């Protein structure tokens, strides 16, 4: 029999979902709100929600003190660059595991995923020394390589899930028509997996954009992205909450807009293959 949800159950679930959503969104709302306050109002107790003197001086001072567009351009280059490089390796790796599996394929997938469980600080020293000796500190190329390797397991897993849903008969028909391996991947596989590739790219861009540990430890100024831009407003003298909130709002605004307009693709990419 088909399970029908009762009105009470539907209302209860909706209320619960709204509560969870508001709890998740509240820190972002408070950050944006604080960015329009003065430093005194930002730390006042009790806090003021609407009844305060709205000001744009924090944004003006942030832009005057730091070159926002330089940090933003570095974030764009790092996020997009690591995504494109990772896509080249992830597509070929996922293709091999999905269409030419061996008895070690599942073990390899689990091993790749297990590397995400290792704390980054565990390999910070050796990677830092390698970057220092090879002249990669504070370079975009070095950070792109780190971000690409860091997110490669996620990209492989997502593409592998998508590729497993593609009928092998289509690829076999392409081989019978004389398609070489590169043509099979480029002209047959990729067009059929466009939604999965788009979801994978979007998620990787978001992960690379938000990465703070490596960008703070391997850069100083030239290749510093928006995460370093935010951290620059934390000083030994204390936290200037209003200016820090303004800097954080400027840093997260682009990726929030991207995430908002691409949420359907992200959800589909993260859940594809989970429900049959």
Buried (B, 14 or more C-beta within 10 A) or exposed (E): EEEEEEEEEEEEEEEEEEEEEEEEEEEEEEBBBBBBBBBEBBBEEEEEEEEBEEBEBBBEBBBEEBEBEBBBBBBBBBBBBBBEBBBEBBBBBBBBBBBEBEEEBEEBBEEBEEEEEEEBEEEBEEBBEEBEEEEBBBBBEBBBBBBBBBBBBBBBBBBBBBBBEBEEEEBEEBEEEEBEEEBBBEEBBBEBBEEBBBBBBBBBBBBBBBBEBBBBBBBEEEBBBBBBBBBBBEEEEEEBBBBBBBBBBBBBEBBBEBBEEBEEBBEEBBEBBEEE
